[in-house]
């Protein structure tokens, strides 16, 4: 960290954490945010009082004056002219995880992928803690990596959830274990195309070397293709028995083959996993591989995953009434995530979809709903939010026989439900869209769903 004057762009959670760390390390800090709202001014005031220069309401080039380094928040798009101008001037642009990496004192396990990141990171944290390590889950899971580095000792692992946005701006970030879970269409509101998105994901291992490991989903062709550039050793995981895999499902057993010794051990039974669905099996396989490579024992993996019950808003059971169960999957912000939710239940399902589309197609999801409907798996689909008509058009083309209703929001869905559901149904709120048409984030959206379920059932676990 030789830069004296640093520009922090974006005053969200990671931007505030980066600015705080830079000020405490004695750097001259300028903070810039496009918004000039009262909320942003309030967030900026403590930094201004500590000596930071705050520039709000624009991203004009003048904010680059005298700057030697730019730290950018993940919500700021790479196509922002200010970032392009910084690069043209030869000013380094870092994400918050790159800044945090410069101060990290312990090994890092980094996890990326389109879906399942938060669950996998939490699983790894639970396993490493069971193995006696002082591990901490950070990053997009809700606690910035740069806020955690000072609390961790030289041997304490940080388990970091990293997005493609953050990986786009890394230079030396080098995790001991780098996990790529899956790659599917997502974030075309940020990336120009699938190629750029895959390339950003692959940056997770670009600085790895001897002693490091890349953990890769063997069942995902895009992951396998991206891993060809990984300079470290590779540990593939698979839901099927495969000679190339070091963690795989063999019948109803999860097995591990040590990449160095070739020794194979039985880790646990598939039926011992607490979370339902093939996608959660996939997450568990990845977590098993990463944890064992970090020195955890098979016993620690088994004990941790037996008791792992999942996280809020990720296929979370909320309540039941008259034989109808309700699940909150508000974290499903793209169609691929909702496809994974579909695979967790045999049916019959009542689906709630919709929100703000991120520039993604819904045809594959609609086709899967059609196939499930033919097998009695989907009885009804509710469509809400900005993307309701777009999803309805995809269903009209791919799944014309599927009963569906377009409604303004969740309140209207719950008003209609008593006339539609029957004992044995599973109501799954898996939007396949972002929440920003109506809610601050997926958590607020999921909390709203849970409140409505509680009112409907008179029971449940609450938001």
Secondary structure by P-SEA (a helix, b strand, c coil): ccccbbbbccccaaaaaaaaaaaaaccbbbbbbccccaaaaaaaaaaaaabbbbbcccccccccccccbbbbccccccccaaaaaaaaacbbbbcaaaaaaaaccbbbbbbbcccaaaaaaaaaaaaaaaacccccccccccccccccccccccccccccccccccccccccccccbbbbcccccccccccccaaaaaaaaacccccccccbbbbbccccaaaaaaacccccbbbbbcccccccccbbbcccbbbbbcccccbbbbcccccccccccaaaaaaaaaaaaaaaaacccaaaaaaaaaaccccccccccccccccbbbbbccccccaaaaaaaaaacccccccccccccccccaaaaaaaaaaaaaaccccbbbbbccaaaaaaaaaaaccccbbbbbcccaaaaaaaccccccccbbbbbccccccccccccaaaaaaaaaaaaaaaccccccc
